[in-house]
Amino acid sequence: MRAPAVDLSARLAELGISRELYPFEGRVHRVEARDGRGALSMSYLDEGPEDAPVVVLVHGNPAWSIF
């Protein structure tokens, strides 16, 4: 199940990045922690044809895929 899209426009504008340079829709998957201390979240992009091979690229925080 895909998470709903997140509007990145305000954050991109803060960084001076145009939507033409970064046309992707961000998504955030949240999971409630079992110990009740809140939710864990992971941001991701889900782009390309659904029948294409899957590629997973992972980077650390505070990196962002555009950088």
C-alpha positions as CSV (number, residue, x, y, z in Angstrom):
1,M,0.0,0.0,0.0
2,R,1.4,3.4,-1.0
3,A,1.4,6.2,1.5
4,P,-0.3,9.4,0.5
5,A,1.9,12.0,-1.3
6,V,3.5,14.7,0.7
7,D,3.6,18.3,-0.6
8,L,7.3,19.2,-0.8
9,S,6.7,22.6,-2.5
10,A,7.3,24.8,0.6
11,R,10.5,22.9,1.6
12,L,11.9,23.1,-1.9
13,A,11.1,26.8,-2.1
14,E,13.0,27.3,1.3
15,L,16.0,25.6,-0.3
16,G,15.7,27.6,-3.6
17,I,15.1,24.4,-5.6
18,S,12.6,24.5,-8.5
19,R,10.0,21.8,-9.1
20,E,11.5,21.5,-12.6
21,L,14.7,20.3,-11.0
22,Y,12.9,18.0,-8.4
23,P,9.6,16.9,-10.0
24,F,9.0,13.9,-7.6
25,E,6.2,13.4,-5.1
26,G,7.5,12.5,-1.7
27,R,5.8,9.9,0.5
28,V,6.2,9.2,4.2
29,H,5.5,5.7,5.8
30,R,4.8,5.9,9.5
31,V,4.7,3.0,11.9
32,E,3.6,3.2,15.5
33,A,6.3,2.1,17.9
34,R,5.2,-1.0,20.0
35,D,6.4,0.6,23.2
36,G,4.0,3.6,22.8
37,R,6.7,6.2,22.4
38,G,5.3,7.6,19.2
39,A,5.7,6.8,15.5
40,L,8.7,6.0,13.4
41,S,8.8,7.4,9.9
42,M,10.7,6.9,6.6
43,S,10.5,9.2,3.6
44,Y,10.6,7.7,0.2
45,L,10.0,8.2,-3.5
46,D,8.0,5.7,-5.6
47,E,8.7,6.5,-9.2
48,G,8.7,4.8,-12.5
49,P,6.6,2.1,-14.2
50,E,5.1,-0.5,-11.8
51,D,6.4,-3.4,-13.9
52,A,10.0,-2.1,-13.9
53,P,12.7,-3.7,-11.7
54,V,12.9,-2.3,-8.2
55,V,15.9,-0.2,-7.1
56,V,16.4,0.7,-3.4
57,L,18.8,3.5,-2.5
58,V,19.2,4.2,1.2
59,H,21.0,7.2,2.7
60,G,21.4,8.6,6.2
61,N,20.0,11.5,8.0
62,P,20.2,14.6,7.4
63,A,20.8,13.8,3.7
64,W,18.1,14.3,1.1
65,S,17.8,12.6,-2.2
66,I,18.2,15.8,-4.2
67,F,21.7,16.4,-2.6
